[in-house]
């Protein structure tokens, strides 16, 4: 009886993980598009590049 509930929970967790991955991919694309439009010497672009780099490192290590 409990194993059936566990399977349901695992399936739901996997579905949530897939949604989070898709949202992350879209957010990364949006960030890259915005970053491309910022002036090269702006603090905002520098912060955006640092943030994107940190996110990529996080994704590699997790």
PyMOL Python script that loads the backbone (N, CA, C, O; Angstrom):
from pymol import cmd

cmd.read_pdbstr("""\
ATOM      1  N   UNK A   1       0.819  -1.197   0.000  1.00  0.00           N
ATOM      2  CA  UNK A   1       0.000   0.000   0.000  1.00  0.00           C
ATOM      3  C   UNK A   1       0.862   1.261   0.000  1.00  0.00           C
ATOM      4  O   UNK A   1       0.593   2.202  -0.747  1.00  0.00           O
ATOM      5  N   UNK A   2       1.899   1.278   0.840  1.00  0.00           N
ATOM      6  CA  UNK A   2       2.753   2.452   0.890  1.00  0.00           C
ATOM      7  C   UNK A   2       3.603   2.606  -0.362  1.00  0.00           C
ATOM      8  O   UNK A   2       3.917   3.728  -0.760  1.00  0.00           O
ATOM      9  N   UNK A   3       3.976   1.502  -0.986  1.00  0.00           N
ATOM     10  CA  UNK A   3       4.813   1.586  -2.187  1.00  0.00           C
ATOM     11  C   UNK A   3       4.060   2.255  -3.333  1.00  0.00           C
ATOM     12  O   UNK A   3       4.672   2.936  -4.155  1.00  0.00           O
ATOM     13  N   UNK A   4       2.751   2.074  -3.400  1.00  0.00           N
ATOM     14  CA  UNK A   4       1.954   2.752  -4.426  1.00  0.00           C
ATOM     15  C   UNK A   4       1.951   4.249  -4.234  1.00  0.00           C
ATOM     16  O   UNK A   4       2.023   5.003  -5.204  1.00  0.00           O
ATOM     17  N   UNK A   5       1.868   4.689  -2.983  1.00  0.00           N
ATOM     18  CA  UNK A   5       1.911   6.124  -2.686  1.00  0.00           C
ATOM     19  C   UNK A   5       3.290   6.683  -2.981  1.00  0.00           C
ATOM     20  O   UNK A   5       3.421   7.811  -3.456  1.00  0.00           O
ATOM     21  N   UNK A   6       4.319   5.894  -2.699  1.00  0.00           N
ATOM     22  CA  UNK A   6       5.686   6.335  -2.972  1.00  0.00           C
ATOM     23  C   UNK A   6       5.893   6.545  -4.463  1.00  0.00           C
ATOM     24  O   UNK A   6       6.545   7.509  -4.866  1.00  0.00           O
ATOM     25  N   UNK A   7       5.355   5.671  -5.276  1.00  0.00           N
ATOM     26  CA  UNK A   7       5.476   5.800  -6.729  1.00  0.00           C
ATOM     27  C   UNK A   7       4.787   7.075  -7.197  1.00  0.00           C
ATOM     28  O   UNK A   7       5.306   7.784  -8.060  1.00  0.00           O
ATOM     29  N   UNK A   8       3.634   7.364  -6.639  1.00  0.00           N
ATOM     30  CA  UNK A   8       2.917   8.588  -7.005  1.00  0.00           C
ATOM     31  C   UNK A   8       3.735   9.819  -6.625  1.00  0.00           C
ATOM     32  O   UNK A   8       3.840  10.765  -7.405  1.00  0.00           O
ATOM     33  N   UNK A   9       4.312   9.804  -5.429  1.00  0.00           N
ATOM     34  CA  UNK A   9       5.129  10.935  -4.974  1.00  0.00           C
ATOM     35  C   UNK A   9       6.344  11.111  -5.871  1.00  0.00           C
ATOM     36  O   UNK A   9       6.673  12.232  -6.258  1.00  0.00           O
ATOM     37  N   UNK A  10       7.008  10.021  -6.200  1.00  0.00           N
ATOM     38  CA  UNK A  10       8.189  10.090  -7.072  1.00  0.00           C
ATOM     39  C   UNK A  10       7.802  10.651  -8.433  1.00  0.00           C
ATOM     40  O   UNK A  10       8.517  11.494  -8.977  1.00  0.00           O
ATOM     41  N   UNK A  11       6.698  10.205  -8.986  1.00  0.00           N
ATOM     42  CA  UNK A  11       6.232  10.717 -10.280  1.00  0.00           C
ATOM     43  C   UNK A  11       5.950  12.214 -10.215  1.00  0.00           C
ATOM     44  O   UNK A  11       6.298  12.960 -11.130  1.00  0.00           O
ATOM     45  N   UNK A  12       5.318  12.647  -9.126  1.00  0.00           N
ATOM     46  CA  UNK A  12       5.015  14.073  -8.979  1.00  0.00           C
ATOM     47  C   UNK A  12       6.280  14.901  -8.815  1.00  0.00           C
ATOM     48  O   UNK A  12       6.382  15.996  -9.369  1.00  0.00           O
ATOM     49  N   UNK A  13       7.242  14.391  -8.062  1.00  0.00           N
ATOM     50  CA  UNK A  13       8.512  15.103  -7.879  1.00  0.00           C
ATOM     51  C   UNK A  13       9.247  15.206  -9.215  1.00  0.00           C
ATOM     52  O   UNK A  13       9.798  16.259  -9.534  1.00  0.00           O
ATOM     53  N   UNK A  14       9.260  14.149  -9.980  1.00  0.00           N
ATOM     54  CA  UNK A  14       9.905  14.186 -11.299  1.00  0.00           C
ATOM     55  C   UNK A  14       9.229  15.203 -12.213  1.00  0.00           C
ATOM     56  O   UNK A  14       9.904  15.890 -12.979  1.00  0.00           O
ATOM     57  N   UNK A  15       7.918  15.303 -12.140  1.00  0.00           N
ATOM     58  CA  UNK A  15       7.194  16.287 -12.953  1.00  0.00           C
ATOM     59  C   UNK A  15       7.581  17.700 -12.538  1.00  0.00           C
ATOM     60  O   UNK A  15       7.782  18.567 -13.389  1.00  0.00           O
ATOM     61  N   UNK A  16       7.687  17.934 -11.241  1.00  0.00           N
ATOM     62  CA  UNK A  16       8.081  19.268 -10.747  1.00  0.00           C
ATOM     63  C   UNK A  16       9.502  19.592 -11.195  1.00  0.00           C
ATOM     64  O   UNK A  16       9.777  20.714 -11.621  1.00  0.00           O
ATOM     65  N   UNK A  17      10.394  18.631 -11.103  1.00  0.00           N
ATOM     66  CA  UNK A  17      11.782  18.842 -11.530  1.00  0.00           C
ATOM     67  C   UNK A  17      11.825  19.207 -13.008  1.00  0.00           C
ATOM     68  O   UNK A  17      12.577  20.101 -13.396  1.00  0.00           O
ATOM     69  N   UNK A  18      11.048  18.545 -13.826  1.00  0.00           N
ATOM     70  CA  UNK A  18      11.006  18.872 -15.260  1.00  0.00           C
ATOM     71  C   UNK A  18      10.521  20.287 -15.497  1.00  0.00           C
ATOM     72  O   UNK A  18      11.067  20.995 -16.342  1.00  0.00           O
ATOM     73  N   UNK A  19       9.509  20.707 -14.768  1.00  0.00           N
ATOM     74  CA  UNK A  19       9.000  22.082 -14.923  1.00  0.00           C
ATOM     75  C   UNK A  19      10.064  23.087 -14.493  1.00  0.00           C
ATOM     76  O   UNK A  19      10.281  24.091 -15.171  1.00  0.00           O
ATOM     77  N   UNK A  20      10.723  22.821 -13.375  1.00  0.00           N
ATOM     78  CA  UNK A  20      11.761  23.737 -12.880  1.00  0.00           C
ATOM     79  C   UNK A  20      12.900  23.832 -13.889  1.00  0.00           C
ATOM     80  O   UNK A  20      13.423  24.921 -14.122  1.00  0.00           O
ATOM     81  N   UNK A  21      13.290  22.718 -14.488  1.00  0.00           N
ATOM     82  CA  UNK A  21      14.348  22.745 -15.504  1.00  0.00           C
ATOM     83  C   UNK A  21      13.929  23.579 -16.711  1.00  0.00           C
ATOM     84  O   UNK A  21      14.729  24.349 -17.242  1.00  0.00           O
ATOM     85  N   UNK A  22      12.681  23.427 -17.146  1.00  0.00           N
ATOM     86  CA  UNK A  22      12.190  24.204 -18.292  1.00  0.00           C
ATOM     87  C   UNK A  22      12.161  25.689 -17.963  1.00  0.00           C
ATOM     88  O   UNK A  22      12.552  26.513 -18.791  1.00  0.00           O
ATOM     89  N   UNK A  23      11.705  26.040 -16.773  1.00  0.00           N
ATOM     90  CA  UNK A  23      11.670  27.445 -16.358  1.00  0.00           C
ATOM     91  C   UNK A  23      13.090  28.004 -16.311  1.00  0.00           C
ATOM     92  O   UNK A  23      13.332  29.133 -16.737  1.00  0.00           O
ATOM     93  N   UNK A  24      14.021  27.216 -15.796  1.00  0.00           N
ATOM     94  CA  UNK A  24      15.417  27.645 -15.750  1.00  0.00           C
ATOM     95  C   UNK A  24      15.986  27.888 -17.134  1.00  0.00           C
ATOM     96  O   UNK A  24      16.719  28.855 -17.342  1.00  0.00           O
ATOM     97  N   UNK A  25      15.659  27.028 -18.075  1.00  0.00           N
ATOM     98  CA  UNK A  25      16.133  27.181 -19.453  1.00  0.00           C
ATOM     99  C   UNK A  25      15.568  28.453 -20.083  1.00  0.00           C
ATOM    100  O   UNK A  25      16.291  29.198 -20.745  1.00  0.00           O
ATOM    101  N   UNK A  26      14.292  28.693 -19.878  1.00  0.00           N
ATOM    102  CA  UNK A  26      13.664  29.904 -20.427  1.00  0.00           C
ATOM    103  C   UNK A  26      14.262  31.152 -19.774  1.00  0.00           C
ATOM    104  O   UNK A  26      14.547  32.135 -20.457  1.00  0.00           O
ATOM    105  N   UNK A  27      14.448  31.112 -18.465  1.00  0.00           N
ATOM    106  CA  UNK A  27      15.032  32.259 -17.755  1.00  0.00           C
ATOM    107  C   UNK A  27      16.441  32.545 -18.259  1.00  0.00           C
ATOM    108  O   UNK A  27      16.829  33.704 -18.402  1.00  0.00           O
ATOM    109  N   UNK A  28      17.201  31.495 -18.525  1.00  0.00           N
ATOM    110  CA  UNK A  28      18.554  31.682 -19.044  1.00  0.00           C
ATOM    111  C   UNK A  28      18.521  32.336 -20.424  1.00  0.00           C
ATOM    112  O   UNK A  28      19.323  33.228 -20.703  1.00  0.00           O
ATOM    113  N   UNK A  29      17.613  31.908 -21.280  1.00  0.00           N
ATOM    114  CA  UNK A  29      17.483  32.502 -22.617  1.00  0.00           C
ATOM    115  C   UNK A  29      17.087  33.969 -22.528  1.00  0.00           C
ATOM    116  O   UNK A  29      17.626  34.810 -23.248  1.00  0.00           O
ATOM    117  N   UNK A  30      16.155  34.270 -21.655  1.00  0.00           N
ATOM    118  CA  UNK A  30      15.722  35.657 -21.479  1.00  0.00           C
ATOM    119  C   UNK A  30      16.887  36.510 -20.976  1.00  0.00           C
ATOM    120  O   UNK A  30      17.107  37.621 -21.458  1.00  0.00           O
ATOM    121  N   UNK A  31      17.626  35.983 -20.007  1.00  0.00           N
ATOM    122  CA  UNK A  31      18.781  36.717 -19.470  1.00  0.00           C
ATOM    123  C   UNK A  31      19.816  36.989 -20.556  1.00  0.00           C
ATOM    124  O   UNK A  31      20.364  38.088 -20.643  1.00  0.00           O
ATOM    125  N   UNK A  32      20.076  35.987 -21.376  1.00  0.00           N
ATOM    126  CA  UNK A  32      21.049  36.176 -22.459  1.00  0.00           C
ATOM    127  C   UNK A  32      20.571  37.227 -23.453  1.00  0.00           C
ATOM    128  O   UNK A  32      21.363  38.042 -23.925  1.00  0.00           O
ATOM    129  N   UNK A  33      19.276  37.212 -23.775  1.00  0.00           N
ATOM    130  CA  UNK A  33      18.742  38.201 -24.708  1.00  0.00           C
ATOM    131  C   UNK A  33      18.836  39.612 -24.137  1.00  0.00           C
ATOM    132  O   UNK A  33      19.181  40.554 -24.851  1.00  0.00           O
ATOM    133  N   UNK A  34      18.536  39.756 -22.874  1.00  0.00           N
ATOM    134  CA  UNK A  34      18.620  41.069 -22.223  1.00  0.00           C
ATOM    135  C   UNK A  34      20.075  41.516 -22.151  1.00  0.00           C
ATOM    136  O   UNK A  34      20.390  42.672 -22.436  1.00  0.00           O
ATOM    137  N   UNK A  35      20.960  40.598 -21.769  1.00  0.00           N
ATOM    138  CA  UNK A  35      22.381  40.917 -21.640  1.00  0.00           C
ATOM    139  C   UNK A  35      22.955  41.415 -22.964  1.00  0.00           C
ATOM    140  O   UNK A  35      23.785  42.324 -22.973  1.00  0.00           O
ATOM    141  N   UNK A  36      22.526  40.833 -24.075  1.00  0.00           N
ATOM    142  CA  UNK A  36      23.024  41.238 -25.389  1.00  0.00           C
ATOM    143  C   UNK A  36      22.643  42.674 -25.729  1.00  0.00           C
ATOM    144  O   UNK A  36      23.339  43.332 -26.502  1.00  0.00           O
ATOM    145  N   UNK A  37      21.551  43.162 -25.163  1.00  0.00           N
ATOM    146  CA  UNK A  37      21.064  44.502 -25.481  1.00  0.00           C
ATOM    147  C   UNK A  37      21.655  45.586 -24.579  1.00  0.00           C
ATOM    148  O   UNK A  37      21.490  46.775 -24.852  1.00  0.00           O
ATOM    149  N   UNK A  38      22.340  45.185 -23.509  1.00  0.00           N
ATOM    150  CA  UNK A  38      22.914  46.159 -22.580  1.00  0.00           C
ATOM    151  C   UNK A  38      24.224  46.715 -23.126  1.00  0.00           C
ATOM    152  O   UNK A  38      24.957  46.009 -23.819  1.00  0.00           O
ATOM    153  N   UNK A  39      24.522  47.974 -22.821  1.00  0.00           N
ATOM    154  CA  UNK A  39      25.815  48.542 -23.246  1.00  0.00           C
ATOM    155  C   UNK A  39      26.971  47.766 -22.620  1.00  0.00           C
ATOM    156  O   UNK A  39      26.880  47.311 -21.480  1.00  0.00           O
ATOM    157  N   UNK A  40      28.059  47.621 -23.378  1.00  0.00           N
ATOM    158  CA  UNK A  40      29.198  46.825 -22.924  1.00  0.00           C
ATOM    159  C   UNK A  40      29.824  47.329 -21.630  1.00  0.00           C
ATOM    160  O   UNK A  40      30.330  46.528 -20.845  1.00  0.00           O
ATOM    161  N   UNK A  41      29.803  48.629 -21.392  1.00  0.00           N
ATOM    162  CA  UNK A  41      30.487  49.182 -20.222  1.00  0.00           C
ATOM    163  C   UNK A  41      29.553  49.428 -19.029  1.00  0.00           C
ATOM    164  O   UNK A  41      29.909  50.160 -18.106  1.00  0.00           O
ATOM    165  N   UNK A  42      28.373  48.826 -19.046  1.00  0.00           N
ATOM    166  CA  UNK A  42      27.423  49.085 -17.962  1.00  0.00           C
ATOM    167  C   UNK A  42      27.619  48.117 -16.799  1.00  0.00           C
ATOM    168  O   UNK A  42      28.010  46.965 -16.988  1.00  0.00           O
ATOM    169  N   UNK A  43      27.342  48.604 -15.602  1.00  0.00           N
ATOM    170  CA  UNK A  43      27.409  47.778 -14.396  1.00  0.00           C
ATOM    171  C   UNK A  43      26.353  46.674 -14.446  1.00  0.00           C
ATOM    172  O   UNK A  43      26.580  45.570 -13.950  1.00  0.00           O
ATOM    173  N   UNK A  44      25.204  46.974 -15.042  1.00  0.00           N
ATOM    174  CA  UNK A  44      24.135  45.986 -15.137  1.00  0.00           C
ATOM    175  C   UNK A  44      24.563  44.805 -15.999  1.00  0.00           C
ATOM    176  O   UNK A  44      24.273  43.654 -15.673  1.00  0.00           O
ATOM    177  N   UNK A  45      25.258  45.095 -17.107  1.00  0.00           N
ATOM    178  CA  UNK A  45      25.734  44.009 -17.966  1.00  0.00           C
ATOM    179  C   UNK A  45      26.788  43.190 -17.233  1.00  0.00           C
ATOM    180  O   UNK A  45      26.793  41.962 -17.319  1.00  0.00           O
ATOM    181  N   UNK A  46      27.675  43.860 -16.519  1.00  0.00           N
ATOM    182  CA  UNK A  46      28.698  43.149 -15.752  1.00  0.00           C
ATOM    183  C   UNK A  46      28.046  42.229 -14.708  1.00  0.00           C
ATOM    184  O   UNK A  46      28.456  41.079 -14.547  1.00  0.00           O
ATOM    185  N   UNK A  47      27.038  42.738 -14.008  1.00  0.00           N
ATOM    186  CA  UNK A  47      26.331  41.936 -13.009  1.00  0.00           C
ATOM    187  C   UNK A  47      25.605  40.768 -13.667  1.00  0.00           C
ATOM    188  O   UNK A  47      25.563  39.666 -13.119  1.00  0.00           O
ATOM    189  N   UNK A  48      25.038  41.012 -14.834  1.00  0.00           N
ATOM    190  CA  UNK A  48      24.333  39.960 -15.558  1.00  0.00           C
ATOM    191  C   UNK A  48      25.286  38.849 -15.965  1.00  0.00           C
ATOM    192  O   UNK A  48      24.952  37.671 -15.840  1.00  0.00           O
ATOM    193  N   UNK A  49      26.456  39.207 -16.445  1.00  0.00           N
ATOM    194  CA  UNK A  49      27.444  38.208 -16.858  1.00  0.00           C
ATOM    195  C   UNK A  49      27.933  37.386 -15.665  1.00  0.00           C
ATOM    196  O   UNK A  49      28.096  36.170 -15.763  1.00  0.00           O
ATOM    197  N   UNK A  50      28.166  38.061 -14.541  1.00  0.00           N
ATOM    198  CA  UNK A  50      28.593  37.349 -13.330  1.00  0.00           C
ATOM    199  C   UNK A  50      27.502  36.388 -12.889  1.00  0.00           C
ATOM    200  O   UNK A  50      27.786  35.245 -12.533  1.00  0.00           O
ATOM    201  N   UNK A  51      26.261  36.842 -12.909  1.00  0.00           N
ATOM    202  CA  UNK A  51      25.132  36.011 -12.499  1.00  0.00           C
ATOM    203  C   UNK A  51      24.998  34.790 -13.412  1.00  0.00           C
ATOM    204  O   UNK A  51      24.805  33.675 -12.927  1.00  0.00           O
ATOM    205  N   UNK A  52      25.096  34.989 -14.714  1.00  0.00           N
ATOM    206  CA  UNK A  52      24.986  33.868 -15.650  1.00  0.00           C
ATOM    207  C   UNK A  52      26.111  32.858 -15.419  1.00  0.00           C
ATOM    208  O   UNK A  52      25.889  31.648 -15.475  1.00  0.00           O
ATOM    209  N   UNK A  53      27.327  33.368 -15.158  1.00  0.00           N
ATOM    210  CA  UNK A  53      28.467  32.485 -14.907  1.00  0.00           C
ATOM    211  C   UNK A  53      28.227  31.659 -13.636  1.00  0.00           C
ATOM    212  O   UNK A  53      28.476  30.453 -13.619  1.00  0.00           O
ATOM    213  N   UNK A  54      27.745  32.310 -12.584  1.00  0.00           N
ATOM    214  CA  UNK A  54      27.474  31.598 -11.331  1.00  0.00           C
ATOM    215  C   UNK A  54      26.384  30.550 -11.514  1.00  0.00           C
ATOM    216  O   UNK A  54      26.475  29.452 -10.967  1.00  0.00           O
ATOM    217  N   UNK A  55      25.361  30.889 -12.280  1.00  0.00           N
ATOM    218  CA  UNK A  55      24.285  29.936 -12.528  1.00  0.00           C
ATOM    219  C   UNK A  55      24.795  28.711 -13.273  1.00  0.00           C
ATOM    220  O   UNK A  55      24.404  27.585 -12.965  1.00  0.00           O
ATOM    221  N   UNK A  56      25.669  28.930 -14.253  1.00  0.00           N
ATOM    222  CA  UNK A  56      26.222  27.805 -15.009  1.00  0.00           C
ATOM    223  C   UNK A  56      27.084  26.917 -14.114  1.00  0.00           C
ATOM    224  O   UNK A  56      27.042  25.691 -14.227  1.00  0.00           O
ATOM    225  N   UNK A  57      27.871  27.539 -13.216  1.00  0.00           N
ATOM    226  CA  UNK A  57      28.674  26.754 -12.280  1.00  0.00           C
ATOM    227  C   UNK A  57      27.775  25.945 -11.350  1.00  0.00           C
ATOM    228  O   UNK A  57      28.065  24.786 -11.054  1.00  0.00           O
ATOM    229  N   UNK A  58      26.695  26.550 -10.894  1.00  0.00           N
ATOM    230  CA  UNK A  58      25.760  25.875 -10.011  1.00  0.00           C
ATOM    231  C   UNK A  58      25.148  24.662 -10.710  1.00  0.00           C
ATOM    232  O   UNK A  58      25.043  23.588 -10.119  1.00  0.00           O
ATOM    233  N   UNK A  59      24.744  24.838 -11.972  1.00  0.00           N
ATOM    234  CA  UNK A  59      24.108  23.759 -12.702  1.00  0.00           C
ATOM    235  C   UNK A  59      25.083  22.600 -12.955  1.00  0.00           C
ATOM    236  O   UNK A  59      24.671  21.440 -12.974  1.00  0.00           O
ATOM    237  N   UNK A  60      26.354  22.905 -13.147  1.00  0.00           N
ATOM    238  CA  UNK A  60      27.359  21.866 -13.390  1.00  0.00           C
ATOM    239  C   UNK A  60      27.584  21.043 -12.130  1.00  0.00           C
ATOM    240  O   UNK A  60      27.776  19.830 -12.203  1.00  0.00           O
ATOM    241  N   UNK A  61      27.561  21.700 -10.982  1.00  0.00           N
ATOM    242  CA  UNK A  61      27.881  21.026  -9.725  1.00  0.00           C
ATOM    243  C   UNK A  61      26.669  20.405  -9.052  1.00  0.00           C
ATOM    244  O   UNK A  61      26.818  19.767  -8.010  1.00  0.00           O
ATOM    245  N   UNK A  62      25.483  20.567  -9.606  1.00  0.00           N
ATOM    246  CA  UNK A  62      24.289  19.983  -8.971  1.00  0.00           C
ATOM    247  C   UNK A  62      23.580  19.043  -9.874  1.00  0.00           C
ATOM    248  O   UNK A  62      22.560  18.470  -9.490  1.00  0.00           O
TER     249      UNK A  62
END
""", "prot")
cmd.dss("prot")
cmd.show_as("cartoon", "prot")
cmd.util.cbc("prot")
cmd.orient("prot")
